[in-house]
Amino acid sequence: MLSSIKGALPADIVRGITDLAPLPATAHRLMALLRGDDESLTSIAKLLESDQGLVASLLRRANSARYMSNPARNALDAVMRVGTVSVLDMVVQEHLRSLITAAPTYGLDENDLWQHGAAAQLAARALRTERPLLQIPATADTAALLHDIGKLIISRYLKVDAREVTAYAAQHEVTWSEAERRLIGFDHTIIGAVVAEHWNFPADVALAIRHHHDAETTHDSRLLDAVMLANLVAKMVGAGLGEEGLNFGVSASVHERLSLDFSVFAKICLTTQEAMRDLVAGSQAKP
Amino acid sequence: MSTTIDPAGTCRGSRLVVGIGELAVSQSPDDMIITHALGSCIAVCVWDPQVRVAGLLHFLLPEAKLNMDRAKRQPATFADSGIALLFQTAYKQGVDKSRCIVRLVGGAEVAGLQGVAALNVGKRNLLAARQILWQNGVMVSGESTGGTIPRTVNLRASDGVVDVRTGRDMVATL
């Protein structure tokens, strides 16, 4: 899908994508497991055990009040308790945090981009909790976490004046990503989708990242709808507003497809904001 | 000194940072009350020039009934419970509602969602704030609201002036 787009990108951008630190092997093995490939939880747990920090985080989550009272004692116990998708999310989140630097092109400091992804991930999870009958894939959480990774690449490898993009968008009354496209030839959603493909994420994750700012969509994808909404919620709770602010495209009927009215949307915003506050407080408390 | 305020707190310090669902009231002329990342949220800024008390509320959603449990735990999250708490806290510092100068900042809307009631938090917040203040006999004397821009607010406790910025640019002085 994206190979033709990739060919049109500047060499610096393509190099930036291929030079991006690869996802840990654990993430690929977890994705293989989710696809139904021949993988076992035991072998994945063994792989996790090589990362003591990750195992510690996993055990904390597995032994939190949310789960059963019998303590998880090792990585395998923890994986079985929290589920493979949650473990994948943790692995990807830790990896993203290790990559994240400021994205000055977008007016985002070192914490902003990561917090925006984390807030979107929490929002996707809250949406799936509120609307279980929609059967939104759990990989929506991962797609939401990664949906703006294209901003990292563009900030690192292109010299783009954020204020010029903002001024252009205001003058021509277009969204920020439309202004990106007109000024630099592509936007962060395209780059993000190429990164997702490079990291061997499922095709529907790359599609959701590519189209999360489409005002009109022809794709019948609950995962895409979930990422659109998750991005919206993250902005509502003030995570990663940056230069773009609220000047972004989103389908005006996404709430209908997700069967949301204002009270449920507000509930998701509240859940996300509270979880985000706890996440940020927890990350600041780490030694 | 930078201080984050819990709901319904007053604090001495030179730089008081107010987050979502929080408020601050100050009568120290050296204080600056600040809130960041106002998108669809609203900052309600009050100033009583006689007793020289400044207050700022940063709320997320219009009505406490959206989540009564949250409203009990953190009333400043919502316009109705939060504005009431802001004024109650200010009254303890000698503020008189009839003297208050009130400004509203924020309430931005997502491009393309202005007509979508189910998702338009910014517009709902703005309407809620205006209605609650009007119903309580409080006039709004200045606003920097709407559009799609994110805003940061600095409220000076020395003179009640509100500076509104987006990024590095000054948007308004209220």
Contacts between the chains, C-beta under 8 A, distances in Angstrom:
chain1	res1	chain2	res2	distance
A	107	B	167	5.5
A	162	B	167	7.9
A	163	B	167	7.5
A	166	B	167	7.9
A	175	B	111	5.4
A	175	B	112	7.6
A	215	B	112	5.4
A	232	B	110	6.6
A	232	B	119	6.8
A	235	B	39	5.6
A	235	B	40	7.7
A	235	B	110	7.3
A	236	B	39	6.6
A	236	B	40	5.4
A	236	B	60	7.7
A	236	B	121	5.5
A	237	B	20	6.7
A	237	B	60	7.1
A	238	B	20	6.1
A	238	B	36	7.5
A	238	B	37	3.5
A	238	B	38	7.3
A	238	B	39	5.8
A	238	B	41	6.5
A	239	B	37	7.7
A	241	B	37	5.4
A	241	B	39	5.3
A	241	B	150	3.8
A	242	B	150	7.4
A	243	B	167	6.2
A	245	B	39	6.5
A	245	B	108	6.4
A	245	B	148	5.1
A	245	B	149	4.8
A	245	B	150	4.3
A	245	B	166	7.3
A	246	B	39	5.4
A	246	B	40	6.9
A	246	B	108	4.8
A	246	B	109	6.3
A	246	B	110	4.6
A	246	B	111	6.6
A	246	B	122	7.4
A	246	B	148	4.3
A	246	B	149	7.7
A	246	B	150	7.4
A	247	B	111	4.9
A	247	B	148	3.9
A	247	B	149	7.6
A	248	B	110	6.9
A	248	B	111	6.3
A	249	B	111	6.7
A	249	B	112	6.0
A	250	B	110	6.2
A	250	B	112	6.4
A	250	B	113	6.5
A	252	B	112	6.0
A	252	B	113	6.1
A	252	B	115	7.5
A	252	B	116	5.2
A	254	B	119	7.9
A	255	B	116	7.1
A	255	B	118	4.6
A	255	B	119	5.5
A	260	B	118	6.3
A	260	B	119	8.0
A	261	B	118	5.4
A	262	B	117	6.7
A	262	B	118	4.9
A	262	B	119	7.5
A	262	B	124	7.3
A	263	B	66	6.0
A	265	B	118	6.2
A	265	B	119	6.0
A	265	B	121	7.9
A	266	B	61	5.3
A	266	B	66	4.6
A	266	B	67	7.5
A	266	B	121	7.5
A	267	B	66	7.0
A	267	B	67	6.6
A	269	B	60	6.8
A	269	B	61	6.8
A	269	B	121	7.2
A	270	B	60	7.3
A	270	B	61	7.0
A	270	B	66	7.2
A	270	B	67	5.4
A	270	B	70	5.7
A	270	B	77	7.3
A	273	B	20	6.0
A	273	B	21	7.5
A	273	B	60	6.3
A	274	B	70	7.6
A	277	B	19	7.7
A	277	B	20	7.7
